[in-house]
Every structure is written in C-alpha cells, then in structure tokens.
Amino acid sequence: MGNALLTAIALMLILEGCVPLLAPALWREVVRHLITLRNGQLRYIGLSAMLAGSTLLILLSFRN
C-alpha cells in the first residue's frame, strides 16, 4: 500500500511538472485564469478531478 501510494504521488508530480516545463507561457495563463475564479468554481474543479480520479481507480481495480 505504501509503495503504491508513493508511486502514485511520484507520477502525479511528474505529470504536474510537464506543463510548466514544456509550455511555461500556457501555464502562466492558466494560473492567471485560476486566480480570477470564485471559490465555488475552484471547488467544482477540485470535486470533478477527485471524481474522475476515483472513477479511474475503481475501473482499474475491477480490471485486476
């Protein structure tokens, strides 16, 4: 369990680092846009990401 969690965190960090590395101007624009969003909108984005990740985890667990 611990090794899988660390692997997942490592992969997340790698993916999160790709956009600023490959397209820093785009990354700045996205961050500027995020700053203008209301709290409710940011919460909706966070909830959507959590639901997508949870769904993917469930689908992957049924695959094994």
mmCIF file of the N, C-alpha and C atoms, coordinates in Angstrom:
data_MODEL
# 
_entry.id   MODEL 
# 
loop_
_atom_site.group_PDB 
_atom_site.id 
_atom_site.type_symbol 
_atom_site.label_atom_id 
_atom_site.label_alt_id 
_atom_site.label_comp_id 
_atom_site.label_asym_id 
_atom_site.label_entity_id 
_atom_site.label_seq_id 
_atom_site.pdbx_PDB_ins_code 
_atom_site.Cartn_x 
_atom_site.Cartn_y 
_atom_site.Cartn_z 
_atom_site.occupancy 
_atom_site.B_iso_or_equiv 
_atom_site.pdbx_formal_charge 
_atom_site.auth_seq_id 
_atom_site.auth_comp_id 
_atom_site.auth_asym_id 
_atom_site.auth_atom_id 
_atom_site.pdbx_PDB_model_num 
ATOM 1   N N  . MET A 1 1  ? 0.831   -1.202 0.000   1.00 0.00 ? 1  MET A N  1 
ATOM 2   C CA . MET A 1 1  ? 0.000   0.000  0.000   1.00 0.00 ? 1  MET A CA 1 
ATOM 3   C C  . MET A 1 1  ? 0.865   1.252  0.000   1.00 0.00 ? 1  MET A C  1 
ATOM 4   N N  . GLY A 1 2  ? 1.870   1.286  0.874   1.00 0.00 ? 2  GLY A N  1 
ATOM 5   C CA . GLY A 1 2  ? 2.729   2.463  0.961   1.00 0.00 ? 2  GLY A CA 1 
ATOM 6   C C  . GLY A 1 2  ? 3.511   2.704  -0.316  1.00 0.00 ? 2  GLY A C  1 
ATOM 7   N N  . ASN A 1 3  ? 4.018   1.616  -0.903  1.00 0.00 ? 3  ASN A N  1 
ATOM 8   C CA . ASN A 1 3  ? 4.787   1.737  -2.141  1.00 0.00 ? 3  ASN A CA 1 
ATOM 9   C C  . ASN A 1 3  ? 3.903   2.221  -3.287  1.00 0.00 ? 3  ASN A C  1 
ATOM 10  N N  . ALA A 1 4  ? 2.680   1.733  -3.345  1.00 0.00 ? 4  ALA A N  1 
ATOM 11  C CA . ALA A 1 4  ? 1.754   2.155  -4.404  1.00 0.00 ? 4  ALA A CA 1 
ATOM 12  C C  . ALA A 1 4  ? 1.409   3.634  -4.241  1.00 0.00 ? 4  ALA A C  1 
ATOM 13  N N  . LEU A 1 5  ? 1.218   4.071  -2.996  1.00 0.00 ? 5  LEU A N  1 
ATOM 14  C CA . LEU A 1 5  ? 0.894   5.475  -2.753  1.00 0.00 ? 5  LEU A CA 1 
ATOM 15  C C  . LEU A 1 5  ? 2.052   6.378  -3.163  1.00 0.00 ? 5  LEU A C  1 
ATOM 16  N N  . LEU A 1 6  ? 3.264   5.997  -2.802  1.00 0.00 ? 6  LEU A N  1 
ATOM 17  C CA . LEU A 1 6  ? 4.433   6.796  -3.197  1.00 0.00 ? 6  LEU A CA 1 
ATOM 18  C C  . LEU A 1 6  ? 4.605   6.814  -4.712  1.00 0.00 ? 6  LEU A C  1 
ATOM 19  N N  . THR A 1 7  ? 4.327   5.698  -5.360  1.00 0.00 ? 7  THR A N  1 
ATOM 20  C CA . THR A 1 7  ? 4.401   5.639  -6.820  1.00 0.00 ? 7  THR A CA 1 
ATOM 21  C C  . THR A 1 7  ? 3.363   6.578  -7.444  1.00 0.00 ? 7  THR A C  1 
ATOM 22  N N  . ALA A 1 8  ? 2.147   6.573  -6.891  1.00 0.00 ? 8  ALA A N  1 
ATOM 23  C CA . ALA A 1 8  ? 1.098   7.455  -7.403  1.00 0.00 ? 8  ALA A CA 1 
ATOM 24  C C  . ALA A 1 8  ? 1.477   8.922  -7.216  1.00 0.00 ? 8  ALA A C  1 
ATOM 25  N N  . ILE A 1 9  ? 2.035   9.261  -6.065  1.00 0.00 ? 9  ILE A N  1 
ATOM 26  C CA . ILE A 1 9  ? 2.452   10.649 -5.812  1.00 0.00 ? 9  ILE A CA 1 
ATOM 27  C C  . ILE A 1 9  ? 3.572   11.045 -6.764  1.00 0.00 ? 9  ILE A C  1 
ATOM 28  N N  . ALA A 1 10 ? 4.519   10.134 -6.984  1.00 0.00 ? 10 ALA A N  1 
ATOM 29  C CA . ALA A 1 10 ? 5.624   10.423 -7.907  1.00 0.00 ? 10 ALA A CA 1 
ATOM 30  C C  . ALA A 1 10 ? 5.109   10.667 -9.319  1.00 0.00 ? 10 ALA A C  1 
ATOM 31  N N  . LEU A 1 11 ? 4.178   9.836  -9.774  1.00 0.00 ? 11 LEU A N  1 
ATOM 32  C CA . LEU A 1 11 ? 3.615   10.020 -11.113 1.00 0.00 ? 11 LEU A CA 1 
ATOM 33  C C  . LEU A 1 11 ? 2.837   11.324 -11.215 1.00 0.00 ? 11 LEU A C  1 
ATOM 34  N N  . MET A 1 12 ? 2.108   11.675 -10.162 1.00 0.00 ? 12 MET A N  1 
ATOM 35  C CA . MET A 1 12 ? 1.366   12.932 -10.156 1.00 0.00 ? 12 MET A CA 1 
ATOM 36  C C  . MET A 1 12 ? 2.333   14.116 -10.285 1.00 0.00 ? 12 MET A C  1 
ATOM 37  N N  . LEU A 1 13 ? 3.432   14.073 -9.534  1.00 0.00 ? 13 LEU A N  1 
ATOM 38  C CA . LEU A 1 13 ? 4.408   15.163 -9.599  1.00 0.00 ? 13 LEU A CA 1 
ATOM 39  C C  . LEU A 1 13 ? 5.044   15.262 -10.982 1.00 0.00 ? 13 LEU A C  1 
ATOM 40  N N  . ILE A 1 14 ? 5.315   14.124 -11.590 1.00 0.00 ? 14 ILE A N  1 
ATOM 41  C CA . ILE A 1 14 ? 5.875   14.135 -12.948 1.00 0.00 ? 14 ILE A CA 1 
ATOM 42  C C  . ILE A 1 14 ? 4.894   14.777 -13.921 1.00 0.00 ? 14 ILE A C  1 
ATOM 43  N N  . LEU A 1 15 ? 3.628   14.362 -13.856 1.00 0.00 ? 15 LEU A N  1 
ATOM 44  C CA . LEU A 1 15 ? 2.623   14.925 -14.764 1.00 0.00 ? 15 LEU A CA 1 
ATOM 45  C C  . LEU A 1 15 ? 2.386   16.405 -14.496 1.00 0.00 ? 15 LEU A C  1 
ATOM 46  N N  . GLU A 1 16 ? 2.351   16.790 -13.223 1.00 0.00 ? 16 GLU A N  1 
ATOM 47  C CA . GLU A 1 16 ? 2.158   18.204 -12.870 1.00 0.00 ? 16 GLU A CA 1 
ATOM 48  C C  . GLU A 1 16 ? 3.320   19.066 -13.365 1.00 0.00 ? 16 GLU A C  1 
ATOM 49  N N  . GLY A 1 17 ? 4.499   18.498 -13.439 1.00 0.00 ? 17 GLY A N  1 
ATOM 50  C CA . GLY A 1 17 ? 5.667   19.255 -13.881 1.00 0.00 ? 17 GLY A CA 1 
ATOM 51  C C  . GLY A 1 17 ? 5.806   19.375 -15.385 1.00 0.00 ? 17 GLY A C  1 
ATOM 52  N N  . CYS A 1 18 ? 5.060   18.573 -16.129 1.00 0.00 ? 18 CYS A N  1 
ATOM 53  C CA . CYS A 1 18 ? 5.190   18.588 -17.593 1.00 0.00 ? 18 CYS A CA 1 
ATOM 54  C C  . CYS A 1 18 ? 4.750   19.910 -18.209 1.00 0.00 ? 18 CYS A C  1 
ATOM 55  N N  . VAL A 1 19 ? 3.635   20.456 -17.758 1.00 0.00 ? 19 VAL A N  1 
ATOM 56  C CA . VAL A 1 19 ? 3.113   21.683 -18.379 1.00 0.00 ? 19 VAL A CA 1 
ATOM 57  C C  . VAL A 1 19 ? 4.054   22.867 -18.161 1.00 0.00 ? 19 VAL A C  1 
ATOM 58  N N  . PRO A 1 20 ? 4.503   23.159 -16.917 1.00 0.00 ? 20 PRO A N  1 
ATOM 59  C CA . PRO A 1 20 ? 5.426   24.287 -16.775 1.00 0.00 ? 20 PRO A CA 1 
ATOM 60  C C  . PRO A 1 20 ? 6.753   24.075 -17.506 1.00 0.00 ? 20 PRO A C  1 
ATOM 61  N N  . LEU A 1 21 ? 7.170   22.811 -17.638 1.00 0.00 ? 21 LEU A N  1 
ATOM 62  C CA . LEU A 1 21 ? 8.419   22.531 -18.343 1.00 0.00 ? 21 LEU A CA 1 
ATOM 63  C C  . LEU A 1 21 ? 8.268   22.742 -19.850 1.00 0.00 ? 21 LEU A C  1 
ATOM 64  N N  . LEU A 1 22 ? 7.178   22.214 -20.407 1.00 0.00 ? 22 LEU A N  1 
ATOM 65  C CA . LEU A 1 22 ? 7.018   22.235 -21.866 1.00 0.00 ? 22 LEU A CA 1 
ATOM 66  C C  . LEU A 1 22 ? 6.338   23.491 -22.398 1.00 0.00 ? 22 LEU A C  1 
ATOM 67  N N  . ALA A 1 23 ? 5.473   24.108 -21.592 1.00 0.00 ? 23 ALA A N  1 
ATOM 68  C CA . ALA A 1 23 ? 4.730   25.284 -22.049 1.00 0.00 ? 23 ALA A CA 1 
ATOM 69  C C  . ALA A 1 23 ? 4.566   26.279 -20.899 1.00 0.00 ? 23 ALA A C  1 
ATOM 70  N N  . PRO A 1 24 ? 5.648   26.955 -20.506 1.00 0.00 ? 24 PRO A N  1 
ATOM 71  C CA . PRO A 1 24 ? 5.558   27.855 -19.356 1.00 0.00 ? 24 PRO A CA 1 
ATOM 72  C C  . PRO A 1 24 ? 4.601   29.025 -19.568 1.00 0.00 ? 24 PRO A C  1 
ATOM 73  N N  . ALA A 1 25 ? 4.491   29.537 -20.771 1.00 0.00 ? 25 ALA A N  1 
ATOM 74  C CA . ALA A 1 25 ? 3.573   30.653 -21.025 1.00 0.00 ? 25 ALA A CA 1 
ATOM 75  C C  . ALA A 1 25 ? 2.122   30.205 -20.844 1.00 0.00 ? 25 ALA A C  1 
ATOM 76  N N  . LEU A 1 26 ? 1.802   29.036 -21.341 1.00 0.00 ? 26 LEU A N  1 
ATOM 77  C CA . LEU A 1 26 ? 0.461   28.492 -21.163 1.00 0.00 ? 26 LEU A CA 1 
ATOM 78  C C  . LEU A 1 26 ? 0.167   28.271 -19.683 1.00 0.00 ? 26 LEU A C  1 
ATOM 79  N N  . TRP A 1 27 ? 1.141   27.760 -18.955 1.00 0.00 ? 27 TRP A N  1 
ATOM 80  C CA . TRP A 1 27 ? 0.978   27.514 -17.525 1.00 0.00 ? 27 TRP A CA 1 
ATOM 81  C C  . TRP A 1 27 ? 0.686   28.818 -16.778 1.00 0.00 ? 27 TRP A C  1 
ATOM 82  N N  . ARG A 1 28 ? 1.404   29.886 -17.134 1.00 0.00 ? 28 ARG A N  1 
ATOM 83  C CA . ARG A 1 28 ? 1.154   31.191 -16.505 1.00 0.00 ? 28 ARG A CA 1 
ATOM 84  C C  . ARG A 1 28 ? -0.276  31.674 -16.782 1.00 0.00 ? 28 ARG A C  1 
ATOM 85  N N  . GLU A 1 29 ? -0.733  31.502 -18.009 1.00 0.00 ? 29 GLU A N  1 
ATOM 86  C CA . GLU A 1 29 ? -2.091  31.926 -18.360 1.00 0.00 ? 29 GLU A CA 1 
ATOM 87  C C  . GLU A 1 29 ? -3.139  31.131 -17.587 1.00 0.00 ? 29 GLU A C  1 
ATOM 88  N N  . VAL A 1 30 ? -2.911  29.838 -17.445 1.00 0.00 ? 30 VAL A N  1 
ATOM 89  C CA . VAL A 1 30 ? -3.853  29.002 -16.691 1.00 0.00 ? 30 VAL A CA 1 
ATOM 90  C C  . VAL A 1 30 ? -3.902  29.452 -15.235 1.00 0.00 ? 30 VAL A C  1 
ATOM 91  N N  . VAL A 1 31 ? -2.736  29.709 -14.647 1.00 0.00 ? 31 VAL A N  1 
ATOM 92  C CA . VAL A 1 31 ? -2.696  30.160 -13.249 1.00 0.00 ? 31 VAL A CA 1 
ATOM 93  C C  . VAL A 1 31 ? -3.376  31.526 -13.117 1.00 0.00 ? 31 VAL A C  1 
ATOM 94  N N  . ARG A 1 32 ? -3.128  32.430 -14.049 1.00 0.00 ? 32 ARG A N  1 
ATOM 95  C CA . ARG A 1 32 ? -3.806  33.740 -14.023 1.00 0.00 ? 32 ARG A CA 1 
ATOM 96  C C  . ARG A 1 32 ? -5.320  33.571 -14.082 1.00 0.00 ? 32 ARG A C  1 
ATOM 97  N N  . HIS A 1 33 ? -5.778  32.656 -14.913 1.00 0.00 ? 33 HIS A N  1 
ATOM 98  C CA . HIS A 1 33 ? -7.212  32.415 -15.036 1.00 0.00 ? 33 HIS A CA 1 
ATOM 99  C C  . HIS A 1 33 ? -7.767  31.807 -13.741 1.00 0.00 ? 33 HIS A C  1 
ATOM 100 N N  . LEU A 1 34 ? -7.035  30.882 -13.143 1.00 0.00 ? 34 LEU A N  1 
ATOM 101 C CA . LEU A 1 34 ? -7.499  30.254 -11.899 1.00 0.00 ? 34 LEU A CA 1 
ATOM 102 C C  . LEU A 1 34 ? -7.660  31.285 -10.781 1.00 0.00 ? 34 LEU A C  1 
ATOM 103 N N  . ILE A 1 35 ? -6.790  32.281 -10.751 1.00 0.00 ? 35 ILE A N  1 
ATOM 104 C CA . ILE A 1 35 ? -6.863  33.308 -9.718  1.00 0.00 ? 35 ILE A CA 1 
ATOM 105 C C  . ILE A 1 35 ? -8.165  34.090 -9.826  1.00 0.00 ? 35 ILE A C  1 
ATOM 106 N N  . THR A 1 36 ? -8.697  34.225 -11.023 1.00 0.00 ? 36 THR A N  1 
ATOM 107 C CA . THR A 1 36 ? -9.914  35.022 -11.216 1.00 0.00 ? 36 THR A CA 1 
ATOM 108 C C  . THR A 1 36 ? -11.197 34.245 -10.871 1.00 0.00 ? 36 THR A C  1 
ATOM 109 N N  . LEU A 1 37 ? -11.095 32.928 -10.695 1.00 0.00 ? 37 LEU A N  1 
ATOM 110 C CA . LEU A 1 37 ? -12.284 32.124 -10.419 1.00 0.00 ? 37 LEU A CA 1 
ATOM 111 C C  . LEU A 1 37 ? -12.742 32.298 -8.976  1.00 0.00 ? 37 LEU A C  1 
ATOM 112 N N  . ARG A 1 38 ? -14.044 32.169 -8.775  1.00 0.00 ? 38 ARG A N  1 
ATOM 113 C CA . ARG A 1 38 ? -14.598 32.226 -7.429  1.00 0.00 ? 38 ARG A CA 1 
ATOM 114 C C  . ARG A 1 38 ? -14.314 30.907 -6.704  1.00 0.00 ? 38 ARG A C  1 
ATOM 115 N N  . ASN A 1 39 ? -14.442 30.925 -5.380  1.00 0.00 ? 39 ASN A N  1 
ATOM 116 C CA . ASN A 1 39 ? -14.173 29.733 -4.583  1.00 0.00 ? 39 ASN A CA 1 
ATOM 117 C C  . ASN A 1 39 ? -15.048 28.555 -5.001  1.00 0.00 ? 39 ASN A C  1 
ATOM 118 N N  . GLY A 1 40 ? -16.304 28.818 -5.260  1.00 0.00 ? 40 GLY A N  1 
ATOM 119 C CA . GLY A 1 40 ? -17.209 27.751 -5.670  1.00 0.00 ? 40 GLY A CA 1 
ATOM 120 C C  . GLY A 1 40 ? -16.776 27.090 -6.969  1.00 0.00 ? 40 GLY A C  1 
ATOM 121 N N  . GLN A 1 41 ? -16.280 27.897 -7.894  1.00 0.00 ? 41 GLN A N  1 
ATOM 122 C CA . GLN A 1 41 ? -15.810 27.349 -9.170  1.00 0.00 ? 41 GLN A CA 1 
ATOM 123 C C  . GLN A 1 41 ? -14.571 26.478 -8.960  1.00 0.00 ? 41 GLN A C  1 
ATOM 124 N N  . LEU A 1 42 ? -13.671 26.931 -8.104  1.00 0.00 ? 42 LEU A N  1 
ATOM 125 C CA . LEU A 1 42 ? -12.474 26.137 -7.820  1.00 0.00 ? 42 LEU A CA 1 
ATOM 126 C C  . LEU A 1 42 ? -12.837 24.831 -7.115  1.00 0.00 ? 42 LEU A C  1 
ATOM 127 N N  . ARG A 1 43 ? -13.820 24.904 -6.213  1.00 0.00 ? 43 ARG A N  1 
ATOM 128 C CA . ARG A 1 43 ? -14.265 23.686 -5.532  1.00 0.00 ? 43 ARG A CA 1 
ATOM 129 C C  . ARG A 1 43 ? -14.868 22.701 -6.536  1.00 0.00 ? 43 ARG A C  1 
ATOM 130 N N  . TYR A 1 44 ? -15.622 23.210 -7.504  1.00 0.00 ? 44 TYR A N  1 
ATOM 131 C CA . TYR A 1 44 ? -16.210 22.350 -8.523  1.00 0.00 ? 44 TYR A CA 1 
ATOM 132 C C  . TYR A 1 44 ? -15.109 21.672 -9.349  1.00 0.00 ? 44 TYR A C  1 
ATOM 133 N N  . ILE A 1 45 ? -14.083 22.410 -9.706  1.00 0.00 ? 45 ILE A N  1 
ATOM 134 C CA . ILE A 1 45 ? -12.960 21.829 -10.454 1.00 0.00 ? 45 ILE A CA 1 
ATOM 135 C C  . ILE A 1 45 ? -12.288 20.740 -9.623  1.00 0.00 ? 45 ILE A C  1 
ATOM 136 N N  . GLY A 1 46 ? -12.056 21.036 -8.329  1.00 0.00 ? 46 GLY A N  1 
ATOM 137 C CA . GLY A 1 46 ? -11.442 20.044 -7.449  1.00 0.00 ? 46 GLY A CA 1 
ATOM 138 C C  . GLY A 1 46 ? -12.305 18.803 -7.297  1.00 0.00 ? 46 GLY A C  1 
ATOM 139 N N  . LEU A 1 47 ? -13.616 18.991 -7.113  1.00 0.00 ? 47 LEU A N  1 
ATOM 140 C CA . LEU A 1 47 ? -14.531 17.858 -6.987  1.00 0.00 ? 47 LEU A CA 1 
ATOM 141 C C  . LEU A 1 47 ? -14.543 17.027 -8.265  1.00 0.00 ? 47 LEU A C  1 
ATOM 142 N N  . SER A 1 48 ? -14.555 17.693 -9.412  1.00 0.00 ? 48 SER A N  1 
ATOM 143 C CA . SER A 1 48 ? -14.548 16.977 -10.691 1.00 0.00 ? 48 SER A CA 1 
ATOM 144 C C  . SER A 1 48 ? -13.284 16.148 -10.843 1.00 0.00 ? 48 SER A C  1 
ATOM 145 N N  . ALA A 1 49 ? -12.148 16.707 -10.465 1.00 0.00 ? 49 ALA A N  1 
ATOM 146 C CA . ALA A 1 49 ? -10.884 15.969 -10.552 1.00 0.00 ? 49 ALA A CA 1 
ATOM 147 C C  . ALA A 1 49 ? -10.891 14.773 -9.605  1.00 0.00 ? 49 ALA A C  1 
ATOM 148 N N  . MET A 1 50 ? -11.412 14.959 -8.396  1.00 0.00 ? 50 MET A N  1 
ATOM 149 C CA . MET A 1 50 ? -11.476 13.852 -7.437  1.00 0.00 ? 50 MET A CA 1 
ATOM 150 C C  . MET A 1 50 ? -12.398 12.740 -7.933  1.00 0.00 ? 50 MET A C  1 
ATOM 151 N N  . LEU A 1 51 ? -13.543 13.113 -8.500  1.00 0.00 ? 51 LEU A N  1 
ATOM 152 C CA . LEU A 1 51 ? -14.467 12.105 -9.021  1.00 0.00 ? 51 LEU A CA 1 
ATOM 153 C C  . LEU A 1 51 ? -13.864 11.357 -10.210 1.00 0.00 ? 51 LEU A C  1 
ATOM 154 N N  . ALA A 1 52 ? -13.178 12.075 -11.080 1.00 0.00 ? 52 ALA A N  1 
ATOM 155 C CA . ALA A 1 52 ? -12.535 11.427 -12.227 1.00 0.00 ? 52 ALA A CA 1 
ATOM 156 C C  . ALA A 1 52 ? -11.450 10.461 -11.753 1.00 0.00 ? 52 ALA A C  1 
ATOM 157 N N  . GLY A 1 53 ? -10.650 10.885 -10.794 1.00 0.00 ? 53 GLY A N  1 
ATOM 158 C CA . GLY A 1 53 ? -9.604  10.008 -10.255 1.00 0.00 ? 53 GLY A CA 1 
ATOM 159 C C  . GLY A 1 53 ? -10.186 8.804  -9.546  1.00 0.00 ? 53 GLY A C  1 
ATOM 160 N N  . SER A 1 54 ? -11.236 9.016  -8.762  1.00 0.00 ? 54 SER A N  1 
ATOM 161 C CA . SER A 1 54 ? -11.881 7.899  -8.057  1.00 0.00 ? 54 SER A CA 1 
ATOM 162 C C  . SER A 1 54 ? -12.483 6.902  -9.043  1.00 0.00 ? 54 SER A C  1 
ATOM 163 N N  . THR A 1 55 ? -13.119 7.413  -10.065 1.00 0.00 ? 55 THR A N  1 
ATOM 164 C CA . THR A 1 55 ? -13.699 6.538  -11.085 1.00 0.00 ? 55 THR A CA 1 
ATOM 165 C C  . THR A 1 55 ? -12.617 5.727  -11.775 1.00 0.00 ? 55 THR A C  1 
ATOM 166 N N  . LEU A 1 56 ? -11.519 6.372  -12.110 1.00 0.00 ? 56 LEU A N  1 
ATOM 167 C CA . LEU A 1 56 ? -10.412 5.663  -12.750 1.00 0.00 ? 56 LEU A CA 1 
ATOM 168 C C  . LEU A 1 56 ? -9.849  4.587  -11.837 1.00 0.00 ? 56 LEU A C  1 
ATOM 169 N N  . LEU A 1 57 ? -9.691  4.882  -10.554 1.00 0.00 ? 57 LEU A N  1 
ATOM 170 C CA . LEU A 1 57 ? -9.200  3.898  -9.598  1.00 0.00 ? 57 LEU A CA 1 
ATOM 171 C C  . LEU A 1 57 ? -10.140 2.701  -9.499  1.00 0.00 ? 57 LEU A C  1 
ATOM 172 N N  . ILE A 1 58 ? -11.437 2.971  -9.446  1.00 0.00 ? 58 ILE A N  1 
ATOM 173 C CA . ILE A 1 58 ? -12.426 1.890  -9.361  1.00 0.00 ? 58 ILE A CA 1 
ATOM 174 C C  . ILE A 1 58 ? -12.361 1.017  -10.623 1.00 0.00 ? 58 ILE A C  1 
ATOM 175 N N  . LEU A 1 59 ? -12.299 1.661  -11.777 1.00 0.00 ? 59 LEU A N  1 
ATOM 176 C CA . LEU A 1 59 ? -12.218 0.900  -13.022 1.00 0.00 ? 59 LEU A CA 1 
ATOM 177 C C  . LEU A 1 59 ? -10.949 0.052  -13.080 1.00 0.00 ? 59 LEU A C  1 
ATOM 178 N N  . LEU A 1 60 ? -9.848  0.615  -12.619 1.00 0.00 ? 60 LEU A N  1 
ATOM 179 C CA . LEU A 1 60 ? -8.597  -0.142 -12.623 1.00 0.00 ? 60 LEU A CA 1 
ATOM 180 C C  . LEU A 1 60 ? -8.628  -1.288 -11.626 1.00 0.00 ? 60 LEU A C  1 
ATOM 181 N N  . SER A 1 61 ? -9.304  -1.119 -10.501 1.00 0.00 ? 61 SER A N  1 
ATOM 182 C CA . SER A 1 61 ? -9.363  -2.193 -9.509  1.00 0.00 ? 61 SER A CA 1 
ATOM 183 C C  . SER A 1 61 ? -10.221 -3.349 -10.016 1.00 0.00 ? 61 SER A C  1 
ATOM 184 N N  . PHE A 1 62 ? -11.258 -3.067 -10.802 1.00 0.00 ? 62 PHE A N  1 
ATOM 185 C CA . PHE A 1 62 ? -12.076 -4.149 -11.367 1.00 0.00 ? 62 PHE A CA 1 
ATOM 186 C C  . PHE A 1 62 ? -11.329 -4.876 -12.483 1.00 0.00 ? 62 PHE A C  1 
ATOM 187 N N  . ARG A 1 63 ? -10.379 -4.218 -13.080 1.00 0.00 ? 63 ARG A N  1 
ATOM 188 C CA . ARG A 1 63 ? -9.613  -4.819 -14.168 1.00 0.00 ? 63 ARG A CA 1 
ATOM 189 C C  . ARG A 1 63 ? -8.699  -5.936 -13.655 1.00 0.00 ? 63 ARG A C  1 
ATOM 190 N N  . ASN A 1 64 ? -8.225  -5.782 -12.442 1.00 0.00 ? 64 ASN A N  1 
ATOM 191 C CA . ASN A 1 64 ? -7.298  -6.791 -11.878 1.00 0.00 ? 64 ASN A CA 1 
ATOM 192 C C  . ASN A 1 64 ? -8.065  -7.866 -11.254 1.00 0.00 ? 64 ASN A C  1 
# 
